[in-house]
């Protein structure tokens, strides 16, 4: 089995998942979290962020229609994706990132220290 190289990435979630970003260079911009992950793991994180963007749009769409049960399902899916995003960030985070998530209360609230990604 070939070991995949881990690289450092800088994650920004400040404005929510619709404008979240993953950068491979620190640069002069601010960021929320720092992780060390493989390209595959970062790809999974990007997919989850894209799912949240889609889920956010669907919540907006269903909130403006007469479908009564759709917003709840959209909300649940969005929440599951957001939990998975934070879990990946925690699992691959630097010690400072893990400490920040613990201080925010998200480790306990979302069970981020679990090994499995789902179910929550």
N, CA, C and O of each residue as an XYZ file, in Angstrom:
480
protein
N       0.842     -1.171      0.000
C       0.000      0.000      0.000
C       0.894      1.244      0.000
O       1.839      1.334      0.784
N       0.597      2.177     -0.861
C       1.372      3.397     -0.982
C       0.847      4.435      0.011
O      -0.353      4.702      0.072
N       1.750      5.002      0.773
C       1.357      6.045      1.720
C       1.187      7.363      0.974
O       2.034      7.746      0.168
N       0.117      8.028      1.243
C      -0.125      9.330      0.629
C       0.482     10.416      1.508
O       0.377     10.370      2.734
N       1.112     11.388      0.871
C       1.722     12.489      1.612
C       0.653     13.419      2.165
O      -0.338     13.730      1.504
N       0.886     13.846      3.386
C      -0.015     14.829      3.999
C       0.594     16.212      3.813
O       1.803     16.405      3.940
N      -0.263     17.148      3.515
C       0.135     18.537      3.367
C      -0.660     19.383      4.339
O      -1.691     18.956      4.859
N      -0.174     20.574      4.576
C      -0.868     21.498      5.471
C      -1.860     22.324      4.655
O      -1.546     22.801      3.564
N      -3.065     22.482      5.208
C      -4.124     23.267      4.566
C      -4.717     24.211      5.594
O      -4.693     23.954      6.798
N      -5.247     25.310      5.085
C      -5.829     26.356      5.918
C      -7.297     26.507      5.538
O      -7.622     26.799      4.387
N      -8.171     26.307      6.504
C      -9.610     26.253      6.277
C     -10.264     27.519      6.816
O      -9.981     27.956      7.931
N     -11.142     28.098      6.006
C     -11.919     29.254      6.435
C     -13.398     28.896      6.385
O     -13.916     28.500      5.341
N     -14.066     29.038      7.513
C     -15.510     28.813      7.603
C     -16.197     30.031      8.207
O     -17.391     29.968      8.500
N     -15.492     31.123      8.400
C     -16.019     32.289      9.107
C     -17.382     32.733      8.609
O     -18.268     33.028      9.410
N     -17.557     32.782      7.316
C     -18.808     33.303      6.754
C     -19.782     32.192      6.408
O     -20.729     32.416      5.654
N     -19.569     31.007      6.940
C     -20.446     29.886      6.635
C     -19.904     29.054      5.486
O     -18.887     29.392      4.881
N     -20.584     27.986      5.203
C     -20.079     27.043      4.207
C     -20.250     27.528      2.777
O     -19.592     27.006      1.876
N     -21.108     28.506      2.542
C     -21.307     28.959      1.164
C     -20.086     29.693      0.628
O     -19.903     29.769     -0.587
N     -19.263     30.225      1.490
C     -18.032     30.878      1.043
C     -16.815     30.278      1.737
O     -15.779     30.932      1.850
N     -16.933     29.050      2.196
C     -15.819     28.366      2.842
C     -14.718     28.131      1.824
O     -14.968     27.995      0.626
N     -13.493     28.085      2.332
C     -12.402     27.810      1.408
C     -11.318     26.989      2.071
O     -11.142     27.004      3.289
N     -10.602     26.274      1.229
C      -9.459     25.470      1.649
C      -8.272     25.975      0.848
O      -8.281     25.957     -0.383
N      -7.255     26.423      1.562
C      -6.056     26.928      0.873
C      -4.853     26.077      1.256
O      -4.752     25.594      2.384
N      -3.956     25.904      0.316
C      -2.736     25.155      0.595
C      -1.608     26.081      1.046
O      -0.560     25.613      1.491
N      -1.820     27.379      0.933
C      -0.828     28.344      1.388
C      -1.471     29.299      2.388
O      -2.610     29.733      2.215
N      -0.732     29.608      3.416
C      -1.256     30.470      4.471
C      -1.579     31.865      3.932
O      -2.673     32.381      4.160
N      -0.649     32.462      3.233
C      -0.868     33.791      2.680
C      -1.157     34.818      3.762
O      -0.902     34.585      4.944
N      -1.687     35.948      3.344
C      -1.964     37.025      4.296
C      -3.415     37.015      4.767
O      -3.782     37.781      5.658
N      -4.242     36.153      4.174
C      -5.653     36.061      4.568
C      -5.785     35.337      5.901
O      -4.941     34.522      6.272
N      -6.854     35.652      6.603
C      -7.122     34.952      7.852
C      -7.712     33.580      7.548
O      -8.241     33.344      6.462
N      -7.616     32.696      8.507
C      -8.194     31.365      8.379
C      -8.654     30.928      9.762
O      -8.222     31.471     10.779
N      -9.536     29.937      9.780
C     -10.089     29.469     11.047
C      -9.355     28.256     11.601
O      -9.125     28.157     12.806
N      -8.989     27.333     10.712
C      -8.419     26.066     11.155
C      -7.258     25.663     10.256
O      -7.200     26.024      9.081
N      -6.342     24.908     10.840
C      -5.188     24.401     10.126
C      -5.207     22.877     10.250
O      -5.320     22.338     11.351
N      -5.096     22.192      9.118
C      -5.118     20.734      9.138
C      -3.926     20.177      8.360
O      -3.289     20.887      7.582
N      -3.641     18.909      8.582
C      -2.661     18.163      7.798
C      -3.400     16.965      7.237
O      -3.861     16.099      7.979
N      -3.511     16.926      5.901
C      -4.319     15.892      5.264
C      -3.761     15.552      3.889
O      -2.969     16.298      3.314
N      -4.196     14.404      3.380
C      -3.824     14.000      2.028
C      -4.733     14.707      1.026
O      -5.740     15.306      1.404
N      -4.377     14.632     -0.232
C      -5.217     15.216     -1.278
C      -6.608     14.579     -1.285
O      -7.603     15.260     -1.532
N      -6.673     13.280     -1.014
C      -7.956     12.572     -0.997
C      -8.826     13.086      0.147
O     -10.019     13.329     -0.038
N      -8.236     13.250      1.320
C      -8.991     13.733      2.478
C      -9.485     15.162      2.258
O     -10.601     15.503      2.650
N      -8.655     15.996      1.630
C      -9.070     17.367      1.328
C     -10.169     17.349      0.269
O     -11.075     18.181      0.303
N     -10.094     16.413     -0.666
C     -11.162     16.256     -1.657
C     -12.483     15.910     -0.998
O     -13.530     16.423     -1.391
N     -12.439     15.037      0.006
C     -13.656     14.693      0.753
C     -14.215     15.924      1.448
O     -15.426     16.144      1.462
N     -13.324     16.725      2.025
C     -13.749     17.941      2.712
C     -14.388     18.923      1.731
O     -15.408     19.536      2.046
N     -13.798     19.074      0.554
C     -14.377     19.959     -0.476
C     -15.757     19.464     -0.908
O     -16.682     20.257     -1.088
N     -15.885     18.148     -1.073
C     -17.185     17.578     -1.454
C     -18.243     17.886     -0.399
O     -19.369     18.251     -0.735
N     -17.886     17.741      0.872
C     -18.833     18.044      1.946
C     -19.219     19.517      1.951
O     -20.377     19.859      2.188
N     -18.256     20.383      1.691
C     -18.554     21.814      1.626
C     -19.484     22.115      0.455
O     -20.408     22.918      0.578
N     -19.235     21.468     -0.675
C     -20.128     21.639     -1.832
C     -21.527     21.115     -1.527
O     -22.519     21.708     -1.951
N     -21.609     20.003     -0.793
C     -22.912     19.480     -0.391
C     -23.653     20.488      0.482
O     -24.870     20.634      0.366
N     -22.930     21.178      1.350
C     -23.558     22.195      2.204
C     -24.060     23.369      1.376
O     -25.137     23.902      1.646
N     -23.299     23.773      0.380
C     -23.744     24.865     -0.488
C     -25.033     24.457     -1.190
O     -25.986     25.233     -1.254
N     -25.056     23.238     -1.713
C     -26.261     22.739     -2.382
C     -27.414     22.634     -1.388
O     -28.541     23.021     -1.697
N     -27.132     22.111     -0.193
C     -28.170     21.979      0.823
C     -28.726     23.323      1.254
O     -29.927     23.454      1.490
N     -27.862     24.321      1.359
C     -28.304     25.666      1.715
C     -29.258     26.210      0.649
O     -30.287     26.807      0.967
N     -28.904     25.997     -0.606
C     -29.764     26.433     -1.713
C     -31.103     25.705     -1.678
O     -32.153     26.320     -1.861
N     -31.066     24.391     -1.442
C     -32.307     23.611     -1.410
C     -33.190     24.029     -0.235
O     -34.413     24.057     -0.368
N     -32.595     24.352      0.905
C     -33.397     24.836      2.039
C     -34.097     26.137      1.662
O     -35.268     26.340      1.983
N     -33.373     27.009      0.982
C     -33.969     28.268      0.543
C     -35.105     27.999     -0.440
O     -36.182     28.580     -0.314
N     -34.873     27.122     -1.416
C     -35.899     26.805     -2.418
C     -37.140     26.192     -1.772
O     -38.264     26.618     -2.041
N     -36.930     25.201     -0.929
C     -38.066     24.524     -0.306
C     -38.754     25.412      0.727
O     -39.937     25.224      1.010
N     -38.041     26.359      1.282
C     -38.654     27.299      2.213
C     -39.602     28.274      1.526
O     -40.417     28.929      2.176
N     -39.485     28.360      0.218
C     -40.328     29.272     -0.545
C     -41.373     28.531     -1.385
O     -41.940     29.093     -2.322
N     -41.617     27.282     -1.043
C     -42.647     26.502     -1.737
C     -43.608     25.931     -0.703
O     -43.462     26.182      0.493
N     -44.560     25.186     -1.152
C     -45.569     24.620     -0.254
C     -45.221     23.224      0.241
O     -46.006     22.625      0.976
N     -44.068     22.692     -0.142
C     -43.683     21.355      0.315
C     -43.359     21.411      1.792
O     -42.352     21.999      2.187
N     -44.186     20.817      2.596
C     -44.055     21.015      4.044
C     -42.926     20.224      4.684
O     -42.305     20.720      5.625
N     -42.633     19.013      4.215
C     -41.623     18.206      4.899
C     -40.222     18.355      4.315
O     -39.268     17.876      4.927
N     -40.057     18.985      3.182
C     -38.756     19.099      2.545
C     -37.756     19.940      3.347
O     -36.600     19.532      3.460
N     -38.139     21.090      3.906
C     -37.147     21.875      4.646
C     -36.512     21.103      5.804
O     -35.323     21.270      6.077
N     -37.298     20.254      6.490
C     -36.748     19.475      7.597
C     -35.687     18.499      7.103
O     -34.623     18.382      7.710
N     -35.969     17.798      6.005
C     -34.984     16.864      5.449
C     -33.750     17.606      4.965
O     -32.627     17.137      5.152
N     -33.951     18.764      4.342
C     -32.819     19.578      3.890
C     -31.962     20.008      5.076
O     -30.734     19.950      5.024
N     -32.629     20.440      6.148
C     -31.920     20.853      7.358
C     -31.087     19.722      7.936
O     -29.926     19.920      8.295
N     -31.681     18.531      8.025
C     -30.982     17.371      8.570
C     -29.753     17.024      7.730
O     -28.688     16.728      8.272
N     -29.907     17.062      6.407
C     -28.789     16.756      5.515
C     -27.685     17.802      5.661
O     -26.503     17.459      5.708
N     -28.067     19.060      5.731
C     -27.097     20.137      5.910
C     -26.340     19.952      7.223
O     -25.114     20.061      7.261
N     -27.077     19.671      8.303
C     -26.456     19.473      9.609
C     -25.487     18.296      9.594
O     -24.395     18.385     10.156
N     -25.879     17.189      8.954
C     -24.996     16.022      8.864
C     -23.709     16.362      8.122
O     -22.624     15.956      8.539
N     -23.827     17.109      7.021
C     -22.632     17.498      6.267
C     -21.747     18.434      7.086
O     -20.523     18.303      7.066
N     -22.348     19.366      7.796
C     -21.582     20.300      8.613
C     -20.848     19.572      9.736
O     -19.689     19.872     10.021
N     -21.523     18.615     10.371
C     -20.862     17.804     11.408
C     -19.675     17.048     10.824
O     -18.607     16.992     11.434
N     -19.864     16.469      9.642
C     -18.783     15.725      8.996
C     -17.607     16.641      8.658
O     -16.452     16.234      8.781
N     -17.890     17.871      8.235
C     -16.832     18.851      7.958
C     -16.021     19.106      9.222
O     -14.792     19.046      9.198
N     -16.706     19.389     10.320
C     -15.999     19.658     11.567
C     -15.265     18.423     12.075
O     -14.206     18.544     12.691
N     -15.812     17.245     11.825
C     -15.141     16.030     12.272
C     -13.840     15.804     11.503
O     -12.830     15.425     12.095
N     -13.857     16.031     10.202
C     -12.628     15.910      9.412
C     -11.613     16.953      9.864
O     -10.427     16.653     10.007
N     -12.077     18.170     10.085
C     -11.174     19.226     10.555
C     -10.558     18.835     11.895
O      -9.364     19.036     12.116
N     -11.371     18.279     12.785
C     -10.852     17.865     14.092
C      -9.868     16.706     13.945
O      -8.783     16.739     14.525
N     -10.235     15.693     13.182
C      -9.389     14.504     13.051
C      -8.045     14.809     12.403
O      -7.044     14.166     12.722
N      -8.011     15.775     11.502
C      -6.772     16.094     10.786
C      -6.164     17.415     11.246
O      -5.170     17.880     10.688
N      -6.765     18.006     12.256
C      -6.324     19.311     12.718
C      -5.015     19.268     13.482
O      -4.640     18.251     14.064
N      -4.335     20.397     13.462
C      -3.144     20.559     14.287
C      -3.590     20.600     15.746
O      -4.784     20.665     16.035
N      -2.635     20.563     16.650
C      -3.010     20.597     18.074
C      -3.758     21.884     18.413
O      -4.671     21.867     19.239
N      -3.381     23.000     17.786
C      -4.095     24.268     18.021
C      -5.533     24.187     17.517
O      -6.453     24.653     18.189
N      -5.730     23.597     16.336
C      -7.078     23.441     15.789
C      -7.938     22.595     16.719
O      -9.084     22.945     17.001
N      -7.383     21.478     17.197
C      -8.138     20.619     18.114
C      -8.487     21.372     19.396
O      -9.603     21.270     19.906
N      -7.523     22.121     19.902
C      -7.769     22.902     21.113
C      -8.847     23.959     20.870
O      -9.722     24.157     21.713
N      -8.787     24.633     19.726
C      -9.804     25.645     19.397
C     -11.196     25.025     19.330
O     -12.151     25.591     19.862
N     -11.318     23.872     18.684
C     -12.622     23.199     18.578
C     -13.127     22.749     19.943
O     -14.326     22.795     20.217
N     -12.201     22.312     20.799
C     -12.592     21.932     22.159
C     -13.088     23.151     22.939
O     -14.102     23.078     23.632
N     -12.369     24.275     22.823
C     -12.772     25.495     23.530
C     -14.101     26.038     23.011
O     -14.861     26.644     23.767
N     -14.387     25.827     21.725
C     -15.668     26.256     21.156
C     -16.812     25.365     21.626
O     -17.981     25.702     21.435
N     -16.480     24.228     22.240
C     -17.493     23.288     22.712
C     -17.993     22.332     21.642
O     -18.922     21.563     21.887
N     -17.387     22.370     20.451
C     -17.872     21.545     19.346
C     -17.481     20.083     19.469
O     -18.190     19.213     18.963
N     -16.367     19.794     20.132
C     -15.939     18.398     20.274
C     -16.984     17.620     21.053
O     -17.399     16.536     20.644
N     -17.402     18.175     22.165
C     -18.407     17.512     23.005
C     -19.793     17.550     22.348
O     -20.486     16.534     22.292
N     -20.188     18.719     21.854
C     -21.517     18.899     21.275
C     -21.759     17.997     20.070
O     -22.817     17.380     19.950
N     -20.769     17.924     19.177
C     -20.934     17.161     17.934
C     -20.285     15.781     17.975
O     -20.389     15.024     17.009
N     -19.622     15.443     19.072
C     -18.950     14.146     19.160
C     -17.827     14.022     18.142
O     -17.689     12.983     17.496
N     -17.026     15.065     17.991
C     -16.000     15.086     16.951
C     -14.876     14.088     17.176
O     -14.133     13.782     16.243
N     -14.735     13.577     18.385
C     -13.661     12.642     18.659
C     -14.041     11.189     18.367
O     -13.279     10.274     18.681
N     -15.208     10.977     17.770
C     -15.598      9.636     17.328
C     -14.776      9.255     16.097
O     -14.353     10.126     15.338
N     -14.555      7.981     15.905
C     -13.776      7.534     14.753
C     -14.579      7.510     13.459
O     -14.047      7.820     12.393
N     -15.848      7.149     13.543
C     -16.668      7.068     12.342
C     -17.215      8.434     11.979
O     -17.428      9.277     12.851
N     -17.442      8.655     10.690
C     -17.989      9.938     10.245
C     -19.493      9.988     10.403
O     -20.040     11.056     10.675
N     -20.180      8.872     10.242
C     -21.640      8.846     10.341
C     -22.062      7.557     11.013
O     -21.268      6.617     10.977
N     -23.169      7.421     11.591
C     -24.209      8.417     11.792
C     -23.929      9.267     13.017
O     -23.101      8.910     13.855
N     -24.616     10.381     13.117
C     -24.476     11.275     14.269
C     -25.699     11.170     15.132
O     -25.788     11.842     16.160
